[in-house]
Amino acid sequence: MFRAMAASPPVESDDEIDFDPVLNELSWDLLQQALAAADDLRIEVVDCPAGGIIDFGVNTPGSLGAGLALAEICSAGMLEIQLAPGELEGIGWPQVWVTTDSPLEACLLSQYAGWQIQVGRFVGMGSGPMRAAAFKESLFDDIGYREKAVRVVGVLEAAKLPGPDVIQHIAEACRVEPRHVALCVAPTASVAGNVQIAARSVETAMHKLFELGFDVSRVESGCGSVPLPPVAGDDLTAIGRTNDAILYGGRITLFVTGDDESLTAIGPQVPSCGSEAFGRPFLELYEAAGRDFYKLDPLLFSPAEVVFHNLETGRVHHYGGVRTEIVRRSFGL
């Protein structure tokens, strides 16, 4: 059902938008489940005159469970996330392990943080299925998917909680009433924020493939792991740790269809080593770019290691490799 909808022809005008709000409804249901367990997850609903704001770590402690719930909400439940045992250069270290059989929907249409929300002094990266109702990004035209939603769910990576003006801004962009907007907020430097960012291993590879012009509908399934970063004492350090975890410690496998020649041609560009900036800690690159993400090489943002399994030919293609010494240094070990 989802793949057929996502493969629909590009929408030419707002008058033609009639897609059911599938992804937003899935996330809305998951959010209700999280709210029912708010005390256990250590999250809380913020008193707001418009819409719903759920604090996953700004003024609340959050939890590992909250991070798992947040990542699931962000991907409309189409990504399974769990913590798994692992190692980091001989040290026992938890890994954030994800799997999906709907990578296009889970990652590109939901999880990808492609909407920068800037209202007054508030700035936050917006992800989640609300993006499919706003369709601010050309990605939705290229893939041919939009949602005409009644209520929307978004995730904001931000150090402070948004106000009613942010709710109003999102409501107008998504064409819904403010009371039908639900925003889950977690800083980068928080327990839940750490988990939900580390759960983006497959998402970063899917977006990289999309930007390289690869037919992402060929990707049938995906799985991957990222070492869980330690919670940092400030957001700048947290940005460095979470990015290094994926860029130098992320390992994913994608199960694809089609020819092998195109995989061989594009494969070396997919992992983070396809960028000339590869090998330097992210904070070093970030500072050199004036703390402007948009000045960084976009080819950098992907997992360290990518493996393709061709379901039609049986061939396996391996590219990149982890640099755990950079991850360990970034983590303060």
N, C-alpha and C positions, 0 to 999 in steps of 0.2 A: 504493500500500500504506500509506504513512505517513498520508496525509490521511484515509483510511478509518478507520484505527485512532484517530486523534486526534478524529474526529467521532463516536466511539461514545458511547452514552448515559452520563451520569454514574454512577460506581460507588457503590452504596449501602452496601456493607459490605466488610470485608477478605475475607470468604469468597468474594466474587465476583471477586477480583483474579486474572486469569489471562492478562494481556497478556504476550506475549513481551518479553524485555528487549532490544528492538531497538537503542535509542539507546545504552544502556550497552555493548552488545557492539560496536557501531561504534566508540565511543570507545576501548574496550579495545584493539581492533586498531590504531587509530591511535597509541595510547600505546606499543605494542610497537615500532612503526616508529620512533618518536622515540627510544626507549631504544636501539635498534640503532645510532642515529646520535648517541648521547649526547656523545661526544667532540667531534664537529663542531659540535653545537648548544651545547656548553659547559653542559650540565646534568648532574646526577648523582642517583643513587638514594641516599637517606639511610638509614643503618643504623638500623632501628627494629624492636623486638621484635614488633610487631604491624602488619600491613598494609604498604602500600607508600607511601612519601613520596618525591616527585620534586622536587628543588630546581631551579626555573627562574630563580632570581635572588636568593635570600636570601643564601646563602653562596657562590654561583657567579656568574660574570659573565653567563651567559646569552648571547643573541645575537638578531639580527633573525630568523634562522631559527627559533630557539626560540620567539619570540613568535608567528610564523606557525603553528608546530606547536601551540602552546598554544591559540590561537584556534580552530584546526581541531578539536582534541580537545574543547574546551569546547562546540562546536556539533555534536558527533557527526559531523563530516565533511560536514554538510549545508549548509555555508557555505564558499564558495571565497574565500580571502583572498590578496591580493598587495599588494606595494608598487608604486606607480605614480608617475611624475613629475608634478609640479604646481607651483603658485606660491602664495606668500603675500605679497600686496601687492608684487608685482614681484620677489620673491626666490624662486629655485628651491627648492621644498620638497616632500619626499616625502609622498604621500597613501596612506592605508590604504584600499584599494578592496575591497569585498566584493560578492558576488553569491550569490543563492540562489533555487532553484525550490521550496523547501520552507520558507518563512519561519516558519510556525507551529512546526514541529518544531525547526528550527535555532535559532530565537530564543527563543520562549516556553517550550518544553518542555526546552530544553537550556541555551542561553547565558545567559539572564537570571539575574542574581545575586539571587535571591529568598529565599535561605536564610541567615539570619545564624547563624553557628556561634559559640557562646559556651560554652566549657568552662573553668571555673576562671578563670585570667587570660588565656586565649587567646581572642581575638576575630578573626573573619575572615568576609568575605562569601563565601558558597558559591554556586557556579554549576556548570554541567555537568549531564549526564544523571543523576547520582546523585539529583538533586531528584525525578526521576520515580519513583524507587524509594522515596523517603521520603514523597513527597506531603504535605509539611507545609503547603504553600500552598493556599489555596482555589482558586487558578488551575486546579489539576489536576482538581478536582471540576467546575468550571465548563466546562472544555474537554472533560472526560470521558476523561482519559488517565492511566494509571498503568502502571508496569512491575513485574513480579515477577521481580526480578533474582537472579542467582547471584553476580555480581561487579559492582561499581559504580566509576565514575570521576567524580571531582569536581575542580574548580578552586577554589583559595582565594586570594583577594587579601589577603595578610597580610605583615607586616614580619618575622615570625619563623616558624620551622617549628613545626608542631603536634607534640604528643607522643602517646604511645600512648592516653592518655585521650580525645583527640579522635577518633582512629581508632575506639575502642570506641563512642563516642557516635554516630558516623555509621553504624557497622555495625549497631547496635541499631535506629536509625531506619530503615535501609534493609532490615533483616531479612536480613542476610548475615553470614558469618563475617568477623572482623576481617582475616584474611589475604586476603580478597577485596575489600578497599577500597584503591583507588589514588587518592592525592591529589597534584595538581600545584600547587605553591605558587610564587607570584611577588609581590613587593611592588609597590605602585603606582610607586615610584621605582626602576624597573629597566628594562632594555631590553625584555625579554619582556613585562613588565607593561604597559609603554607600548603595545606593539603590540596585545596582546589586548584592552585597553580601547578603543583607537581602532577596533577591529574591530566595535564594538557600535552602529554607526550605525543599521542596519536594526532591530536588536533594540530600541533605545530607542523607535523609532516604533511598532513592533508592540505593545510594552507600553503605550504611551500610548493607542493605539487600543483595546486591550483594556480599559483602565481607564475609557475614555470610553463603553464599552458597544457599540462597533462589532463587527460580526460578522467576526472576524479570519479566518474560513475563506474569506472573499471575496478575500483577498490571495493571489494565485497565485505571484508572484515579487517579488523586491526587489533593489535594488542601491544602493550608496552609497559616499561617500568622506568621510574625515576627515583633516585635516592631522596628521601624526605629531608628537606633542609631544616636545620635547627631554627627555631624562632629567633629572629634578630631583635636587637634592642631598639632599632630605628628602621624606618621604611627604606632609607637609602641602602643600608646594609642588606636588608631583606630583598630588595630588587636585585642586588648582585647575587645573593645566594640562590634565589629561586631560578634566575636565568642560567647561572652556571650549572645548576642541577640538571637542567634539560640539555643545554648546549654541550656539556662535557660528560654528563652521566646518563643521559636518556638513551634507552635502547628500545626500538620498536620493530614489529614485524607486520607487514601489510600483505594481505592475500588478494591477488589481483587476477584479472582475466586479460585476454588479448595477446598481442605478439611480444616476443622477447626483445626484439631490436629496439623498440622505443624505450624499454626499461634500461637496456644497456646504454643508450644514448643519454638518458636523463639521470640515471642513477647516481653518478658521481656528484651531481649538483644538489642532491636532496639532503644529505646530512649537513650538519653545521660546518664541516671541514670544506664544503663547497665555497665558503666565503674566505676572502683574503684576511679577514679580521680574526679568523679562527686561531686559537692558541693563547689569546690574551684574556685575562679575567674580565667579566662583563663590566664591573664597576670602572675599570681602567678605560674601557672603550666608551662607556657612558659619560664619564667625565670629559674625555677628549672630544666628545660630540656636544659638549655644552649642556649635558643632561637633557638632550632632545632625542627621543626615540626615532624620530623621523629622519635624523641625520645619520643613523647607523645603517650599515649594509643590510638590506632586507634578506639577503641570502644567508645571513648568520642564524636567523631564528628557525631552528629545527633541531631534532634530536641528534646526538652524537653518532649514533649507529642506526642504520636502516637496512632491513632485510625484506626483500620481495619474494613471495612464494607465488609462482605463476600456476594457477589452478588448472589451466588448460594444457600447458606443455610439461609441467612437472619440474621446470627449472627453478633454481634458487639464485637470487642475485644479492650480494652482500656489499655494502658501502659504508665507509667511515669506521670509527672506533672510539671508544670512550677514553677520556683523559682524566682518570680518577685523581691524579696528583693535583690537578687544578681544582677539582671539586673539594678535595680534602682541605686545601689551603683556603678556599672560599668559605668553607664551613668552620674555619678557625681551629682545625685539628693539627 
